[in-house]
């Protein structure tokens, strides 16, 4: 994955999250057509939240999303919006199919899995931080300032 930094306000970030959503009762309700439609819905929805869908796939009872987001965003609020919007849209567009699985207006399980992830492993990042050019211990006030011409 290439570096795809997001600049917003006074920060530059590269935050990505892996989200897994499961169907209510783990019913195998998702079809290939629903998965394709869900992909489009999620791309559009994430753009509205100033996010970017990096990768998406799923099986008949769950989906995986990898998306980039900005640190201003509260993940739990975004996940709640993703679940409610996609559930509503899928139930509207695939009513006949989903009534075979659910008698109520439900689609996703109440819980979800989310994990932060980045472009490098934790061990690589830890090593990078450890190898920083640390200043020698001592009083930094003894280091003379560069000469500034009077102007």
Residue frames as qw, qx, qy, qz and C-alpha x, y, z in Angstrom:
[[0.000, 0.890, 0.456, 0.000, 0.00, 0.00, 0.00],
 [0.432, 0.416, -0.028, 0.800, 1.55, 3.31, -1.05],
 [0.181, -0.361, -0.432, 0.806, 1.70, 6.30, 1.24],
 [0.045, -0.585, -0.546, -0.598, -1.54, 8.18, 0.72],
 [0.225, -0.245, -0.514, 0.791, -1.47, 10.89, 3.36],
 [0.069, -0.793, -0.544, -0.266, -4.50, 13.01, 4.16],
 [0.266, 0.017, -0.221, 0.938, -3.91, 16.68, 4.89],
 [0.251, -0.730, -0.528, -0.355, -6.68, 18.48, 6.71],
 [0.405, -0.909, -0.060, -0.074, -6.40, 21.59, 8.83],
 [0.076, -0.838, 0.528, -0.117, -3.14, 21.48, 10.74],
 [0.667, -0.321, 0.671, -0.039, -2.55, 17.75, 10.53],
 [0.550, 0.414, -0.635, -0.350, -1.28, 15.18, 8.07],
 [0.644, -0.232, 0.652, -0.325, -2.36, 11.62, 8.74],
 [0.513, 0.224, -0.748, -0.358, -2.49, 8.12, 7.36],
 [0.436, -0.110, 0.733, -0.511, -5.01, 6.30, 9.55],
 [0.547, 0.048, -0.669, -0.501, -6.63, 3.13, 8.32],
 [0.543, -0.159, 0.633, -0.528, -9.14, 0.83, 10.00],
 [0.279, 0.000, -0.914, -0.295, -10.24, -2.73, 9.31],
 [0.543, -0.026, 0.351, -0.763, -13.96, -3.14, 10.00],
 [0.171, -0.075, -0.959, -0.213, -15.83, -6.44, 10.02],
 [0.556, -0.013, 0.200, -0.806, -19.62, -6.51, 10.05],
 [0.031, 0.059, 0.995, 0.069, -21.62, -9.72, 10.45],
 [0.439, -0.317, -0.486, -0.686, -25.22, -10.36, 9.49],
 [0.580, -0.338, 0.359, -0.648, -27.80, -10.71, 12.24],
 [0.889, -0.139, 0.375, -0.222, -27.70, -14.27, 13.62],
 [0.233, -0.461, 0.747, 0.419, -24.83, -14.90, 11.14],
 [0.727, 0.462, 0.475, -0.181, -27.46, -15.78, 8.55],
 [0.440, -0.106, 0.590, 0.668, -25.99, -16.38, 5.09],
 [0.324, 0.770, 0.472, -0.283, -28.07, -13.60, 3.57],
 [0.051, 0.765, -0.291, -0.572, -25.54, -11.73, 1.41],
 [0.825, 0.431, 0.341, 0.128, -25.55, -12.55, -2.31],
 [0.581, 0.018, 0.286, 0.762, -22.95, -11.60, -4.90],
 [0.102, 0.681, 0.389, 0.612, -25.27, -8.90, -6.24],
 [0.445, -0.871, -0.205, -0.035, -25.77, -7.49, -2.73],
 [0.698, -0.414, 0.101, 0.575, -22.01, -7.48, -2.17],
 [0.416, 0.317, 0.335, 0.784, -21.47, -5.47, -5.38],
 [0.144, -0.807, -0.341, -0.461, -24.19, -3.01, -4.38],
 [0.629, -0.733, -0.140, 0.217, -22.80, -2.73, -0.86],
 [0.645, -0.077, 0.153, 0.745, -19.38, -1.86, -2.33],
 [0.164, 0.541, 0.317, 0.761, -20.88, 1.09, -4.24],
 [0.424, -0.822, -0.302, -0.232, -22.95, 2.27, -1.25],
 [0.716, -0.556, -0.069, 0.418, -19.89, 2.16, 1.02],
 [0.524, 0.148, 0.182, 0.819, -17.65, 4.05, -1.41],
 [0.044, -0.673, -0.305, -0.672, -20.23, 6.84, -1.71],
 [0.584, -0.765, -0.262, -0.073, -20.93, 6.92, 2.02],
 [0.729, -0.374, -0.039, 0.572, -17.28, 7.07, 3.03],
 [0.357, 0.372, 0.196, 0.834, -16.62, 9.95, 0.61],
 [0.279, -0.783, -0.283, -0.478, -19.36, 11.92, 2.41],
 [0.702, -0.699, -0.058, 0.123, -17.44, 11.37, 5.65],
 [0.166, 0.881, -0.443, 0.016, -14.14, 12.52, 4.03],
 [0.663, -0.351, 0.660, 0.043, -12.92, 8.92, 4.13],
 [0.483, 0.506, -0.583, -0.413, -11.69, 6.56, 1.44],
 [0.949, -0.057, 0.262, -0.169, -12.54, 2.90, 0.91],
 [0.048, -0.649, 0.722, 0.235, -9.22, 1.13, 0.34],
 [0.234, 0.107, -0.942, -0.214, -10.46, -2.47, 0.07],
 [0.655, -0.028, 0.318, -0.685, -13.77, -4.29, 0.41],
 [0.463, 0.091, -0.834, -0.285, -14.91, -7.91, 0.20],
 [0.555, -0.220, 0.499, -0.629, -17.10, -10.34, 2.01],
 [0.085, -0.042, -0.989, -0.117, -18.86, -13.67, 2.25],
 [0.341, -0.472, -0.664, -0.468, -22.48, -14.66, 2.67],
 [0.537, -0.695, -0.474, 0.071, -22.54, -13.78, 6.39],
 [0.430, -0.747, -0.033, 0.506, -19.97, -10.99, 6.84],
 [0.526, 0.786, 0.034, 0.324, -18.02, -8.21, 5.13],
 [0.637, -0.388, -0.016, 0.666, -14.56, -6.69, 5.55],
 [0.272, 0.933, 0.098, 0.212, -13.79, -3.01, 4.92],
 [0.614, -0.256, -0.035, 0.746, -10.40, -1.36, 4.95],
 [0.173, 0.886, 0.289, 0.320, -10.80, 2.40, 4.91],
 [0.437, 0.111, -0.209, 0.868, -8.76, 5.52, 5.50],
 [0.243, -0.860, -0.435, -0.112, -10.05, 8.20, 7.85],
 [0.196, 0.643, -0.229, 0.704, -8.99, 11.45, 9.48],
 [0.346, -0.076, -0.730, 0.584, -8.21, 11.80, 13.21],
 [0.300, -0.105, 0.156, -0.935, -11.11, 14.26, 13.66],
 [0.673, -0.114, -0.494, -0.539, -13.50, 11.39, 13.04],
 [0.515, -0.289, 0.668, -0.453, -15.04, 9.39, 15.87],
 [0.182, 0.158, -0.921, -0.307, -14.94, 5.80, 14.62],
 [0.144, 0.301, 0.891, -0.308, -17.93, 4.60, 16.64],
 [0.375, 0.587, 0.214, -0.685, -20.11, 7.32, 15.09],
 [0.335, 0.462, -0.601, -0.560, -18.93, 6.42, 11.58],
 [0.056, 0.022, -0.996, -0.059, -19.49, 2.69, 12.16],
 [0.276, 0.435, 0.689, -0.510, -23.00, 3.38, 13.45],
 [0.418, 0.606, -0.077, -0.673, -23.76, 5.40, 10.34],
 [0.222, 0.337, -0.829, -0.387, -22.28, 2.73, 8.05],
 [0.075, 0.143, 0.977, -0.142, -24.39, 0.03, 9.70],
 [0.333, 0.539, 0.534, -0.560, -27.66, 1.97, 9.70],
 [0.371, 0.602, -0.263, -0.656, -27.30, 3.37, 6.17],
 [0.215, 0.282, -0.871, -0.341, -26.23, 0.11, 4.52],
 [0.166, 0.224, 0.924, -0.261, -28.85, -1.90, 6.40],
 [0.390, 0.584, 0.340, -0.626, -31.63, 0.47, 5.33],
 [0.366, 0.566, -0.447, -0.588, -30.48, 0.61, 1.70],
 [0.104, 0.166, -0.964, -0.180, -30.03, -3.16, 1.36],
 [0.241, 0.344, 0.832, -0.362, -33.42, -3.83, 2.95],
 [0.421, 0.619, 0.102, -0.655, -35.04, -1.36, 0.51],
 [0.380, 0.563, -0.558, -0.476, -33.29, -2.73, -2.57],
 [0.355, 0.161, -0.916, -0.097, -33.37, -6.46, -1.74],
 [0.561, -0.201, 0.345, -0.725, -36.64, -6.68, 0.19],
 [0.904, 0.077, -0.204, -0.368, -37.90, -9.89, -1.39],
 [0.682, 0.289, -0.622, 0.253, -34.63, -11.74, -0.81],
 [0.100, 0.327, -0.636, 0.692, -34.12, -10.53, 2.78],
 [0.677, -0.252, 0.138, -0.678, -37.66, -11.37, 3.97],
 [0.882, 0.047, -0.465, -0.064, -36.60, -15.02, 3.65],
 [0.575, 0.143, -0.573, 0.566, -34.04, -14.40, 6.42],
 [0.115, -0.106, -0.483, 0.861, -35.54, -11.67, 8.63],
 [0.071, -0.688, -0.709, -0.140, -39.09, -10.80, 9.67],
 [0.219, -0.880, -0.200, 0.371, -38.04, -7.48, 11.25],
 [0.406, 0.891, -0.106, 0.176, -36.10, -4.50, 9.85],
 [0.581, -0.667, 0.421, 0.202, -32.67, -5.88, 10.73],
 [0.784, 0.565, -0.254, 0.041, -29.59, -6.81, 8.77],
 [0.406, 0.527, -0.603, 0.440, -26.35, -6.37, 10.74],
 [0.663, -0.360, -0.564, 0.336, -25.45, -7.90, 14.07],
 [0.284, -0.947, -0.140, -0.050, -25.43, -5.35, 16.92],
 [0.572, -0.660, 0.296, 0.386, -21.68, -5.71, 17.43],
 [0.659, 0.732, -0.147, 0.085, -18.72, -5.20, 15.12],
 [0.790, -0.311, 0.116, 0.516, -14.96, -5.65, 14.96],
 [0.348, 0.916, -0.075, 0.182, -12.62, -2.74, 14.20],
 [0.769, -0.385, 0.100, 0.500, -8.84, -2.60, 14.33],
 [0.126, 0.920, -0.234, -0.290, -6.40, 0.13, 13.46],
 [0.859, 0.066, 0.328, 0.387, -3.80, -0.76, 10.88],
 [0.018, 0.877, -0.229, -0.422, -1.00, 1.02, 9.13],
 [0.676, 0.665, -0.297, -0.112, 1.45, 0.77, 6.32],
 [0.363, 0.488, -0.747, 0.268, 4.21, -0.83, 8.41],
 [0.724, -0.329, -0.601, 0.076, 4.35, -3.46, 11.12],
 [0.503, -0.859, -0.008, -0.094, 4.59, -2.47, 14.77],
 [0.812, -0.338, 0.162, 0.448, 8.11, -3.93, 14.97],
 [0.532, 0.429, 0.224, 0.695, 9.26, -1.83, 11.99],
 [0.121, -0.861, -0.131, -0.476, 7.77, 1.32, 13.51],
 [0.706, -0.700, 0.024, 0.104, 9.28, 0.53, 16.92],
 [0.777, -0.060, 0.183, 0.599, 12.70, 0.05, 15.34],
 [0.306, 0.665, 0.210, 0.649, 12.36, 3.34, 13.39],
 [0.359, -0.885, -0.050, -0.291, 11.57, 5.22, 16.62],
 [0.815, -0.496, 0.095, 0.283, 14.42, 3.50, 18.49],
 [0.711, 0.114, 0.232, 0.654, 16.92, 4.53, 15.78],
 [0.103, 0.960, 0.169, 0.199, 16.13, 8.23, 15.92],
 [0.535, 0.370, -0.281, 0.706, 19.19, 10.51, 16.22],
 [0.510, -0.779, -0.356, 0.081, 18.74, 11.31, 19.90],
 [0.130, 0.855, -0.270, 0.424, 20.57, 14.46, 21.14],
 [0.530, 0.119, -0.653, 0.527, 23.40, 13.92, 23.62],
 [0.471, -0.744, -0.462, 0.104, 22.36, 14.39, 27.23],
 [0.422, -0.122, -0.139, 0.888, 23.28, 17.73, 28.71],
 [0.077, 0.711, 0.339, -0.611, 22.10, 21.30, 28.81],
 [0.516, 0.550, 0.486, 0.441, 20.98, 22.46, 25.37],
 [0.023, -0.989, -0.125, 0.071, 21.26, 26.10, 26.52],
 [0.490, -0.616, 0.384, 0.483, 25.07, 25.82, 26.21],
 [0.572, 0.293, 0.572, 0.510, 24.77, 25.37, 22.46],
 [0.042, -0.415, 0.048, 0.908, 25.33, 28.78, 20.82],
 [0.544, 0.678, 0.415, -0.268, 22.67, 30.15, 18.50],
 [0.617, 0.342, 0.362, 0.610, 23.65, 30.73, 14.87],
 [0.196, -0.316, -0.013, 0.928, 24.82, 34.28, 14.16],
 [0.259, 0.765, 0.587, 0.056, 21.95, 36.50, 13.05],
 [0.317, 0.215, 0.118, 0.916, 22.83, 39.69, 11.12],
 [0.055, 0.511, 0.443, -0.735, 21.22, 42.85, 12.49],
 [0.118, 0.281, 0.645, 0.701, 18.55, 44.02, 10.23]]
